[in-house]
Amino acid sequence: MGQDQTKQQIEKGLHLYQSNQTEKALRVWMRVLEKSADPAGRFRVLGCLITAHAEMGRYKDMLKFAVVQIDTARELEDPDYLTESYLNLARSNEKLCEFQKAISYCKTCLNMQGTAVSLQLNGQVSLSMGNAFLGLSIFQKALECFEKALRYAHNNDDKMLECRVCCSLGSFYAQIKDYEKALFFPCKAAELVNDYGKGWSLKYRAMSQYHMAVAYRKLGRLADAMDCCEESMKIALQHGDRPLQALCLLCFADIHRSRRDVQTAFPRYDSSMSIMTEIGNRLGLVQVLLGVTKCWMIQKELDKALESIEKAQELAEGLGNKLGLLKLHCLCERIYRTKGQQRELRDHVVKFHECVEEMELYCGMCGESIGEKNNQLQALPCSHFFHLKCLQSDGTRGCPNCRRLSVKPGYV
């Protein structure tokens, strides 16, 4: 298959894919991969296969094609191709919750000395890196990466990237419980979709609606949460987007749990867990098991709650997800207090505080914890964040966390 024919077949596949004929598109692209002698064409078709498998949640296949793409990029001896292939490798590992590997590949991308094309990818690299740091609950570095990605998006007038970063920032602030910002950023993403997204994939609309649903639920606006989640799920089902279907089912279950309708929540959690297991989203599984644990606690089935916690703890430790572990220690604390088991209670109180210290989840000004309840937060240019009210009362004396880090310990 020559260069022109390769090009035609790739375009044919794209047309089929955009018409929701995914399996037909994959067959066309696989044929190109088998028969084309054009390395640049092969590189491009591998990019199409990587994107398609990512959206279907076939993350292991996504990784497999990303590895082949790296070999093709080396064959082409072009730094731009190499940067793009390492980004795809980073994104594949991020989706598979291999966060340390994803960060490592992102750093490789940023160290590449490519042309202006490679530099334009730096925003996507920063976003992927931020998502990986967020998976590890390294909040300051995650925020730093998201803000870099946002700067790249503004500098390049890249509205799609800005939309994706806003969704990640929504997730970031939902995790540290500034629910006002957790809603603001996906609302901003939804605005970008309405203003600029006429020719975009519907996944951008679905993504913003899902993150709005999460924020609305946490704010107690359950009817709004349900409306947004239903819209997101409708698009996810139309497009065969399994990862988003799993997240929507989790959100539906959480909404029902918030209404104390445990009997409706449990089947939603089960369905979400089934898809999360199928696609390999282990971080999603931790979130599902946290919800299931809370349902068992509502029903006062404390031993069943502890069984769910044990499964979630094993997953969270394997992923290095510190926030998940902190939440699990908090739930254990409540269970063992109810059971009157003092030794176990003390053990989890200690572990909870170790997690808070490790993640720096406390305000460097007042010393109170961050992420325990809904609070307005503000980040400084160094990406350390504090209670907004503390910053307002402190004035502009600089970052206390940075000041502390710059003081070197003395020798005794």
C-alpha positions, 0 to 999 in steps of 0.5 A: 500500500503506497503513501496516497492509498494509506492516506485515503484509508486513514481518512476512510477510517476517521469518517467511519469512526466519527459516524460511530462505526467504531469496529469498521473503522478499527478494521480499516486502520488495522488493514493499513497497519498490516499493508502500508510501507509508509512509516509516516502513514503507519505512525498516523494510523497508530495514533488513530488506533491509540485514541479509539482504544482510549475512548473505548477503555481498552487501555491495554490495547492502547498501551500495545499500540503506543509501544509499536508507535515508539518503534515507528517514531525511532524509524522516522528519526524525527523528534516531533514523532518521538515526543508524540509517541512518548506522550501516548505512552504516558497517557496509556500508563496514566489510564492504566493507573501506572502513575509513576511510569506516566510521570516518567514518560511525561518528563521524557517528553518535556526533555525532548528537543523538538520543533514548535510542533513538539512544544505545542504538545507540552500542554497535553504532556503537562495535563497528563502529568498533572492527572498522574500526580493527582492519582498519587495525591501529590496535590501541589505538583498536580496543581503546578502541572494543571496551571502549566497546561492552562498557560499552554492552552491560553498561549496557543488558543487551544480551547479543547485543551483548556476544556480538558484542563478545566475538567481535571481542575474540577476533579482536583478541587472536588478531592480537596473539598473546595466545592465552589471551585469544583463546580466553577471549572467544569462549568467553565468547560461546559461554556467552552463547549457551547462557545467553541465546540460545534465541530468537537467530539461530543465527549467534551460535553459529556466530560464537562457534564459528568464533572458538574454532576460530581460537584453538584452532588457534593454540594447537596444539589442532587436533582442538578447532579442527576440531570448532568449525570443523565446527559453525560451517560446518554452521550457515553452510551451513544459513543460506546465510551465505557470509561465514562459509563463506569464513572456515570454509574458511580456518580448515580450510585453516589447520588442514591447513597446521598439520598440514603436509598441504599437499595438503588445504590448497590446495583449501580455500584456493582455495574460500575465495578464491573466496567472498572474491572473490565477496563483496568481502572483501579483508582475507579475501583477504590472510589466504588469500594468507598461508596459501597463501604458507606452504604454498608455503614448506613445499614450498620453492617460494619463487618461487611463495611470492613471487608470492602475497606480491606479490598480498597486498601489493597488497591489504594496501596498498590496505586500509591493513592494516599487520599484513598488511604486517608479516607479508608483510615477515616472510615475505619476510625468511625467503625472501630469507635462504634465497635468500641475496639480502642486499639484498632481505633488508635491505630487508624487515628495515627495512620490518618494523621500520617496521611495528612502530614504526607500529603500536606493537607493542612493550611500552613497558616492556621494549621487546620486540615484541608479536605476535611470539609467544604472550604474555600481555598486559594493557591499561591503562584508556587501552587501551595494552597491555603484557606482563602480566609487565612490568606486574606487575613495574612496579607501578602507576606509570601508562602509560609510553606516555601519559607519553611522548606527554604530553612535548612536544618542546623547541625547539632 
